[in-house]
Amino acid sequence: MYFPWLDYKWGYLVGVPVKNSLLTDIISQLYPWRDLAINIWKSGQIPLWNVYSFSGTPLLANWQSAVFYPLNLLMFLLGNGIGWSAIIILQPFLALVFTYLYLREIKISILPSVFGATIYSFSGFMMVYLEYNSAGQAAIWLPLILLILERYIKGKNYLLLPVLSFSFFFLLTSGNFQVSFYTILITFIYLCFRSIKDFKTIAEVAVFYILGLGLSAIQLIPTLELYLNSFRNIDNNIILNNYGLIPVKNIITFLAPDFFGNPVTGNGRGFIYQETAGYFGVLTIPFIISNLFKTKGSIAKFFGFALILSGLLVFDTPVGRLIYQLKVPLLSTSYASRALFLTDFCAAILAAFGLDALNEKKKKISIFGILLFAILAITFSVILIQVLSSKHGIGNLTATQVSDLITSLRNMVIPLGLVLLLLLSLKFIKKSKMLAITMILLTTIDLFKFGLKYNPFVPIRLLYPNTPVTDFLKQNTGYYRIDREKINILPPNTWIPYQLMSASGYDPLYSAEYANYYSVYNGIKPGALTSRYAELDNYNSPFLDLAGVKYLVVAKKDSHDVINKTSNEISYQISQTKYKRVFEDTVSLVLQNLTVMPRVKQFSQYDIKANYLDAQNTLYNNYDFRNRIILNKVPAPSPSKPGTNDNVEIINYSSNNVTIKSYSQGNSIVMLTDAYYPGWEVNIDGRKTQILVADGIYRAVSVPDGQHIIVFTYKPYSFKYGLLITLGSSLILEAYQIINYLKRKGLKQ
């Protein structure tokens, strides 16, 4: 989809066929972050810091990077690409196994348990987030936690409690906060529901909930620190998308998932497709409705209420809006529709109950099946009547309306056919076992069709392949940065797998201070950026020089500013004097910034602005940043007049450390144009000294005269505290296991 890769056909006749363009977050966020984390682990370091985006940004603290997720072991063993695929494959498999075991634990028979497990594992939510390896991965652990709780409530096997805590570690390191939060909440409510009046059991298990959070502190505390320092609360992306609240009209997609089209077939319309995909199979609905409310205190009743509540949370209802009106911490900055995994899980459990009770409820199921068929048939008919009864027939509609109506009609045929098969099965299949097998097969076909339609399978050779442009950049950029024209060329973060650094990036959770600075970088007053997309659109901004941007990747364009490979021109927005062409491919061009500044520089003149916004505003207002530096505090020692032989250079650059060699005849201030963030320290010749914030965002240090080795190191207290709590929780769990072992051994003797 993007240049420079789009310059080539990669063995295909007319270029690579793009099946689903909505999955771009995978290649612009999720895979690059995980790939980077694994590569840093392999280098012998802890993946704390990402040097490649936003002039440097936390990596571990970015929850979606899933640095400590245990299943990442597959990427170590199989390689990053194949290992990533293996984690994807494990998602439906583990969800299937855990849901099946939970259903068997609550006394659902074998075939209905298979039915329910299949529904959840291949439901709409699990399929649209399958390749993200984050939200779906978190959703795996819900049925496992419920299984552990159920077994403990019944048998009081104390060995299960540490397993519960460790399952929390899997959940909370899997890469998605909202699914993790709702899982913790719903499982604790389930515990209280199943242990009502048994406060001792609730208290015992609650301790291990807390220990589970403690085990995960190594992830939770750095993320909390980043969240508190981030611009997330002013991110306009979630507001522009109605907080992820699904329009009520989209309830029809639970009957016909592609009623409003599908992005794969290019006819999708309305709200973002993956934010509305909660489809769990049209055939399951009669079984769900028949078990929505059972006898008082039953598990089915619990999931009936949970299903209704999750529906109210995800749809644009007063209940759903309440979270955002009250600005509930953490939840109000997340998409409401991510709670669809709960809807799908509750539906799967209720459907399993319904199929299990098929003998005694066959008549009721038949009534619901007929009702469902009638609803679908009426909807189908209404659409058809709308078309045929227009004043001048179908010709009175616009081409777009006709296309949309045809799409809706066509995509209701299969749901109608499946419901008809359900009714025929109920009528003619007498044995309940055969009927259950038929329902499982039909539902599996239905859900597999949905999942396979949405998800592409890509040859691994297309996973960040090299091109002449990327090869040129890798060979020539060094410690400098790159940026790109804001078109379909080298989109944010795709430079990470090529180990290219940039001042730009794309992340829903990055520093508010940097978001303000990026406005300056883009030639705009601080505070203008309110988007998770930090993308350059002022190619002539002088602040590219300050940030060390040596190369700009652009496309050939014609006089109308349209990409044209036969043209030899570039966009009129790009200065012909600031840049010179140094490399070109079919469409892609690399321009060299002729006025770029070194990435590390010595200064002798400075100004003081304690507040970072004051510093950035000063920087923005024609400040002489080439010769002066703005500091957040008075430097010590104070700089003196520069010497003719003064020099400074980077001699080692890695994820959490930057080593600089400097020489100056007098005292100087050394600035490294990497973003400052709490946790960065600096030492000179092995002695810790005061780190300074330069120009409202960068790192600096005051250096005495002579030759010195300066080392900037990232040692965040949030990680240290998180590690200590994680180790402490591990020791408590280990001590608990030893005590229980000794008790059992004593009883046996």
N, C-alpha and C positions, 0 to 999 in steps of 0.2 A: 504493500500500500504506500510505502514511503521511499523517497530518494535518500541515500544513493543506491539502495537495493533495487529500486524500481528502474534503474538504468539497465538492468539485466533481466533475462527471461528465466534463468535458473533451470533450463532444460524443458520448460513448457513452451508450447507453440506460440502463445500470445502473452506470456508472463504468468506469474503464480496466481492461480485462482483463489480469491479471498472468499471464504465461506461465510464468516461471521465477523464483521468489523467492530461489533460491540465489545469484543474481548481484548481491546487494546490495552487495558490496564494490566493485563498479564505480562505483556512484553515491555510496557513502559514503567512498571512499578514492581510487581510481585516477583517475577522471575529475576530481574536484575538485582534486586535487594537480597534475595536468598542466595543467588549465585555469588554475589560479592561476599556475603557472610561466610559461606562455605570456603571460598578461596582464602579469606583472612584466617579462618580456623586452620586451614591446611598450611598456612605460612607460619603457624605457631603463635599467633596472636589471638586475643579475644576481640570479636567484631564489635567494638564500641562505637566507632566513628566511620562515617562515609565521606571520603575526601572528594568524591566525584560530582556531587550536586550541591547547589546553594553555597558554593565556596566552602564547603564542609558542613556537615550536619550530623546529628546523632543517628546511629544505625541500630544499635541494640534497643534504644529507647523507642524507636519507631516500631510499634507493636507488630505491624504487618510483616516485618522482616523475619519474624519467628526464629531468632538466632538460637534459642535453646530448645526448639521443638524436637523431641526424641526421634521422630520419624525422619529427620534430616540425615540420620545415619545412613540411609539408603543412598543419599547423594555422595557420601564419602566412599561407600562400597562400590557403587555402580557408575560413578561419574555424575556430574551435575545434571546433564540433560536427561539421561536414562533414569537417574535417581528421582528427579522431579516427576517423571512419568509414573514411576513406581508408586510414589506417594499418592498421585491422582488415582491410580488403580485401586490402592488400598482403601480409599474413601468409601465407595459403595460396598466393598467387601466387608470392612469392619462394621459399618453401619448395619448391614444385613445381619451379621453374626450377633452383634450386641442387641439389636432389636428383637431378633428371634429368641435369644436366651431370656430376655426380659419378659416377653410374652409367655414363654413356657413357665417362667417363675410365677406368673400370676394366674396359672392354671388354664391358659388357652391351649387348645389341642394343636397337634403338629401342623396340619394344613392351614388352618387360620393364622397360625404364627408365621408361617412362610408368607402368607398373603400380606399380613401387616408389615413384616420386615421388608418385603419387596416394595410396598407402597412408599415407605419412608426413604429407603435407600436410593430409589430412582424417582423420587418426587420432583416437582418443578424446581423447588429451591435447591435441592441437592444437585440437580442437573445443570442449572444455569450458573452455579458457582463451582462446578466440578473442577474446572481447569484453573481456578484461582488459587487453589491450595491454601485457603484461609478460612472463609466463612463455613464452607462445607466440612473442612477438617475439624473445626470447633464443634460442629453439629454431630460429629461421630460419637462424642463422649457423653451426650445426654442419656441414651439408653443404657450405657454401661454404668453410669452413676445411679440411675434408677434401679438397675439390677442389684448393685451392691447394697443399696438402702433396703430394698425389699428382702434380700437374704438376711441382712442383719436384723431387721425388725422381727423376722420370723424365728431366726435361730440364735440370735445374740452371739454370733461367732466374732470374737473380738479381733481376730486376725484380719477381718475384712476392713476394719476402720483405717489402718495404714494404707491399704489398697485404695480406699476412697480418697485419702489425701494425695496419693501419687496420681490418681486419675485427674485430680484438679490441676496438677502440674502439667499434664498433657493438654488439658483443656485451655489453660491460661497461657500456654506458650505456643498455641497453634496458629495464632495470627489474626484473631478477630475479637475485638472487645465486646461488641454488642451481643453476639451469639453466646459468648462466655458468660456475660452478666445475666442474660435471661436464663441460661442453663442453671447457674447457681441459684437464682431466685426461684425458679419453678421446682427444682429438686428439693429445696428447703421447705417450700410450701407443701410439697408432696410428703416429705418426712413428717411435718406437723399433722397433716391430714391422716396419714396412716398410723401415727402414734398419738392420736388425740387422747388427752388426759394422762399420757405416759410421759411426764415431763423429764423423768430420768433419762429415758432413751433419747429424747430430743436434745437434752443437755450434753449427753455423751457424744452424740454424733456432731453436734455443733462445735465441740472442741476440735474435732478432726476436720471440719470445714475450715476452721481458723488455721489449723496446721497446714492444710492444703494451700491456703492463701500465703502462709509463711514460706512454704516450699517455693512458691512462685514469686516471692519478693524480688528475686534477682531480675525479673522482668517487670514486675508491677511498679516498683519504686522509680527506676529510671523513666518509665513511661509516664508516671504521674508527674515527675519533674518536667518532662518535655511538654506534657499537656498544659501545665500551669504557665509555661513560658511560650506557648504556641499562640498562633493567631486563630486557632480553631473556632473560637467564639464569634469571630467576625467573618468567617468564611461564607461567602455569598452563594457557593455552589449548592449547599443543602437548602437554602431559602428559595433559590431559583427553581429547584425541583420539588417545591411544596413539602419540604422536610421528608420526602420519601413516602408521604401519605398517599395511598392508592385511591384514585377516583372510585366512587361507589359503583359506577356503571361497569367497572372491570370485574365485578363479581361474576359476570357471565363467563369469564375466562376459566372459572373452575368447572364449567360444563364443556366449553369449547376453548382450549388454550390459545388458539390462533384466531379467535374471532376478530381481533383487531390487527391481524396479519402477523408476520414473523420477520425479523431482520435478515434471516438467512435467505428468504425468498424475495427480499427487497420490497415488501409491501407492508412492513410494520408501520403503524401509526398510533398516535396517542401517547400515553405515558411510557417512560423508559421500560422496555420489555422485561429486562432481568429483574426490575424492581417490582414487577407485578406477577411473576411466575410462581404461583403457589399450587399449581395443578397437581392433584393427587389421584387422578383417574376418575372418569365419569361413572364407571361401574361401582365405585366404592360408595357413592353418595347414598343410595338406598340403605346400605348396611350401616353407614354412619348415623343417619337420621333415626333409624330404628333403635339405636343404642345411645342416643344423645343424653337421655336421662334414664337411669335405671333405679334400682332400689336405693334407699337412703344409705349413705356411707360407702357405697361401692366405688371401686377404682374407675369403672366406666363413667360414673357420674362426675368424678373429679376431672377426667379428661374432656367430658362434655362441657363443663364450665370453662375449662382452660381453652378449649377450641373457640368458644364464643368470645372470651376475653381477648385472645390473640387476634381474632378477626376485628374486634373493636379497636385494637391498638394499631393495626396495619392499614385500615381503611380510613378515609377522610371523614371521621366522625368526631363528635364533641369529645369522646374519650381519647381518641387518637391525638387530637389537637391539644389536649390538656397538658401533656408532657412538655410541649413546646411553648405553651402560654405561661406555664409555671417555671419554665427554664430549668427543668430538673437537671442537676449536674450530670455530665457525661452522656446521658441518654438524649438530651435535647440538642446535642451536636452530632447525632448519628441518624441515619436513615430509618424511619419507622418500619419500612417494608422488610428490614432484615429479620423482624420477628416472625416472618412467614415460615421459618423452619419449625417453630412451635405449632403453627397451624397444621403443617404437614404431618408432624409427629402425632399430634392429638388425633388427626383424621385417621392415620394408620392404625393407632391403637383401637379406636372405636370401630373401624372397619373389621379388624380382627375379631373383636367381640361379636359384631354382627354376623360374620360368617360362622363363628363358633356356635351361635344360637340359631343356625339356619333351620333346623328341623322344627323347632317350636315356633319359629317366626316366619316360616316360609310364606304364609299368606300375607303377613304384614309387609314383608320384603317385596312381594308381587305388587301390592298396592303402591308402595313407594316407587317401584320401577315404572309402573304405569303413569304415575304422577310426573316423574322425571321425563319420561318420553313425551308426555303431553306438554310440559314446559318447553322442551326443546323444539317440538313440532310447532307450538304456537309462536315461539320466537322466530323460527324459520319462516313461518307463514306471514308474520307481521312484516318482516323484511321484504318478502316477495310482494306483498300487497302494496307496500310503500313504493316499490318500483313500478308495478303495473297500474296503480291508480293515480299516478301523477298526471297532471292535466293533459300533457301530450305524450303520455307513455314514457318509456325509458329515455326517449330522445330529449325530454325536458331536463334531465340531469346532466351535470357537468361530467366530463370524462373521468375526473378524479372520484366523484361520487359513484359513478357506475363501477369503477374499478374496486372501490372499497366495499360496495354491496356484493359484488361478485365474490370477493375474497371472503366476506363473512358467510355468505351462503355456502360456498365451497367447503369452508372449514367447519361447517356444522354437519356435513354429511357423515363423516366418520363417527362423531359422538352419537348421532342418531342411530347409525348402524350398530354401534356397540350396545346401546340401550335395547335395541330390538333383539339383539343376540341374547342379552340378559333375560328378557321376557320369555324368549323361546326356550332358553335353558331351564328357567324355572317351571315352564309348562311341561317340557318333555323329558327332562333328566330326573329320574325318580330317586336315584341313590345320592345321598348327601355328599359322600366322598367324591363321586364323579363331578357333582355340581361344584364342589370346592375347587377341584383341580381345574375345571373349566374357567372358573372365575380368576384363578391365579394366572392361567395362561393368557386369557384375554387382557387382564390388567397389565401383565408383563409386556405383552405386545404393544399395548397402548402407551405405557410409560417409556419403553425402549424407543419407540418411534419418536416420541417427544425429545428424549435425550440425544439420540443419534442425529436428529435433524439439527439441533442447536450446536452441537460440539464438533469442531473440526479435528481431524487427525493429520498431523503435520510431519513430513520427513525430518529427521533430526539434522540433516545437512542444511536445513533452512533456519536453524536456530542460531541467530546472529552470525551469518556467514561473512567472511571478509570480502571487501570490495577494494578497488584501487584507491578510492577516497579514504576509506577507513585505514588502509595500509599507510597511505601518505601521512595521515594525522598521527598515527601511532609512532611512526618513525621520526617525525619532526616536531611534535608538540612539546615533548619533555615535561617540565614542571609548569609550563604555561597552560592557559585554558582555551577552550573553544566555545563558540556559540553558533547559532543557526538562524536562518531566515524563518520567520513565522509562517510557514506554509507546510505542505506535506513533505518535509525534509528533516531527517534526523530528529524525531520528536523527543520531548524531554525524557531524560534518564536512559534512553537507548544507547547513549555513549558509555554507560557504566561497564558493560561487558568488554568494551574495547579499552578500558582503563584510561579514558579521556576525561579530563576535569572541566567543569563548567560552573559559571556563576548562576545559571538557571536551574530549573528543576520542576518536578511535579510531585506533590506530597500533601495529603490532607492534614498533616501534623508536622509543621516545621516552625522554627522560631519566629515570634512576632517581631523581634528586633530586626531579624534578617528580612522579613516581609516589608518592613518600613524602608530598610536600606535598598531593597530591590527596586522600589519606586525611584530612588535616586539613581541607581544604576541604569534605569530605563529613561533617565532624563526627566523625571516627574517629581513633584514635591513629595516628601516622605508621608506615608499613610494612604497613598492612593490605591495600593494593591490590597484587594480583599478576596483574592481567589487562590485556590490551591495550585493553580498553574502560574508559575513564575516564568514567563516567556518574554523574550526580547522582541520589541517592535520599534525601538529607536536605535537603528544600526550605527548611527553617527554619534551616539552619546560619548562624551569624553571619559565617562566613568568606566567604559570598557577597558580603557588604557590602565586605569588604577587597579582594576580587578585582574589584570594580567591576561586579557583575552587576546591571544595572538592570531587565531584563525577564525574566520566566519565562513560557514558552509552555506552556499546559496544555490539558486537555480537559474538557468538561462531563461530569459523572458523576452517577449516581443514588446513593441511600442505600447501595447495596451496592458502591460504588466501581467501578462498571462504566460505560464510556462510553455516554452517552445524550444525544442532541442535543435531546431535549425537556426535559431537566432544566436547571435554572438554578443548579445547585450545582457545586462542585469537590471534589476529593479531601479527605477529612478530615485527610490528612497535611500539608496546606498551611495555614499560619497566615492567618487572616482579618485579623489586625492588622498583620502584616509587609508584606502586599501589598494593593494595591487594583486593581480591574479598570479597564483603560484602553482595551481594544479587544476585540471579540468577533466571531466568524464563526459559521457553522452549528454546529460542534462546538468549534473552536479558540478559545481565550481567551488574551489577553496580560495578564499581571499585572505591575504596577510595584512594584519593591522600594522601600519607603518609607525604608529605613535605609541605602541604598547610600552608600558613600564615594566621593569623587572618585578618578579614575584616577591622578592625580598629587597629592601632598600634602607639606606641609612639617612637619617635626618638630623639636622642641628637646630632647626627652628620649629617652634611648636606654639599651640594655643590650648587653653584648658576649657573644656565643656564637660561638666560632671554628668549631665543627663545625655543619654544616647540620642534622643530625638533632637535636642539642641545641637548636638554635634552633627547629626545628619542634615539638619536644616542649614547649618553653617556651610557644610560641604556642598550642598546643593546650590547655594547662593554665590556662585563664581569664586569659590575658594581656590587658592593656589595650591592644590594638593600635590603638585609635582615637587614643590620646594618646601612646603610646610606640612605639619601633621597636627591633627586635633587629638588631644589625649583626655582621658577621663580624670586624671589626677596629675599632680606635679611629679615629674620624673626625678629619681635620685640614683646616680649622680646627675646633675644638670648637664646637658650637652654643651660642648664648646665648638669652636670654629673647626670645620672639616679640613682634613689634610689632602694633599694632592694624590696620595697613594692609598687612600681609604678604599676598602672593598669588602663586599659581603656576598656569600654564595650559599646555596643549599647543597649539602653534601650527602644527605640521606633523607628520604621521604617515604613514610609508611603510614599505615592506617591511624595509629595512635601516637606516633612520634615524628617530629620533624627536627633534623639536626642541621645547624647553620654554622658556618665558619666566618668569623668577621675579623677585620683589622681596621683600626682607626688611630690616627695620631692624637686625637682628643676624645673626650666622651661623646657618645652618639646615641641616638635612638634607632633601634632596628625594628622595622615593621615587616611582618609577614602577612600578605594579603589572603589569609585564611580566616574564616569567621570565628569570632570568639563565642564561647558558650561556657556556662558554669562547669568547672571540672578541669579546664585547661590550666596547666602550671608551666613554669619556665625555670630553668636553672642555667647558670653560667659557670662553665668549668666545674660542673658537679655540685655547685652550691645553689640552693633554691633562692630565687629572688622574686620581686614583685612583678606580676604580669599587668600590662596596661592594655586598655581598650583604645584602639586608634580609629579615627574617622567614624566613630559611632558603631563600628562592627568588627574591625580587624584586630589581630593580636600584635602587641609590641612589647619591647623591653628596653630599659635604659642600660647601656653597656659602657663600662669604663674603657679608657684608652688601652691600646695594645691589641694583641691577638687573643681571640677567645673562641670557645666552642659553646654555642647556645643550643639548648634542647627544649623544645616545646613538647609536653607530654600530656595526654588526656587521661586524667585519673579522677573521674567523677565520684563525689561522695555518695551520690544516689546508687551507684553500682556497688561501692564498698558496703554501704548499709544493707542493701538488698542481698548481697552475698552473705553477710554475717547472719541475717535473719533466715536465709535459706539453709545455711549450714546448721544454725541453731535448731530449726524445725526438723531437719534430718536427724540430728542427734537425739532429739526428743522422741521421734518415731522409732529410732533404733533402740533406745532405752526401753520404750514401751514393748517392743517385740521381745527383747531379752527378758524382761520381767515376766511377761506372759509365758514365755518358754519355760522359765524356771518354775513358775507356778504349776504348769501342766506336768512338768517332770516330777515335782514334789508330790502331786496328787497321784501319779502313777506308782510312785514308790510307797 
